[in-house]
Amino acid sequence: MTSVTNLTRRSFAAMAMASTAAACAPRVPATEIEPPAPVSFVEGYGPIEDAGYILPGIPSEYLQGVNRRMDGWYNGEAGPNTLDVDPYAKFLYHVREDGTTTRYPVGVGRAGRSIRGTATMKFMRQWPGWAPTQNMLRTEPEVYGPFRAGIPGGLRSPLGARALYLFRGSRDTYYRIHGTNDLESIGNSGSAGCIRMFNQDVIHLYNQIEAPMKVIIRSPEESMRVDPENFGRGIELPAKIISAEELLGEEAVANDRPPQIDDV
């Protein structure tokens, strides 16, 4: 059974100190050239095989402090069996029936571009394809115009390894909770509005939940009530412009292949 702790800054600091201490083994003097040291990863963030792909591990520099997955007791205001997203502290909570939660770090949209309030995650997909919305094409044609026809699911897709689709009633909000290879964005603001997760985390979440599921995106007031110590965490990053050649060029297409998804 997985142990849980209260999700406080103190408990995260203790966890980080323990991890550091465990890694500090004395070095043995070498008489010859030492072989390269094996790369170690934070637990849960090493390389994984998924849908025929080998996803690289997440370097520890992106997992400092609270910017990693952790189990604990939920102390927010959402009900059980809910995804509770705090865009101001940059966390997503999977709230379970027994009062425990898994907290994931996320990246969110630039100021003014994030969804607010309550939605329903109606369905989710493995390695989904992506296409810009009409609003994206209208407001930033220079950025999204080359991708009008969309990008199929796979390593090139901006939605990463998994995507959860948010609706209000029967209306698609066009906001997604999804994976990303943009590691720097996790814990910060800078995406076009969706909620980004490390691919390792979105796969972990996908395997824990079922659709439909209630999703709550916290207001600034709720974030301040529940988690004042992390309110305003992260920075606002400038928009990253990806060239069409990088995703649609002959080399990019040749190096990608469809995911091997078992639907059984």
Secondary structure, 3 states (H helix, E strand, C coil): CCCCEECCHHHHHHHHHHHHHHHCCCCCCCCCCCCCCCCCCCCCCCCEEECCEEECCCCHHHCCCCCCCEEEECCCCCCCCEEEEECCCCEEEEECCCCEEEEEECEEECCCCCCCEEEEEEEEEECCCECCCHHHHHHCHHHHHHHCCCECCCCCCCCCCEEEEEEECCEEEEEEEEEECCHHHCCCEEECCCEEEEHHHHHHHHCCCCCCEEEEECCHHHHHHHCCCCCCCCCECCCCCCCHHHHHCHHHHHCCCCCCCCCC
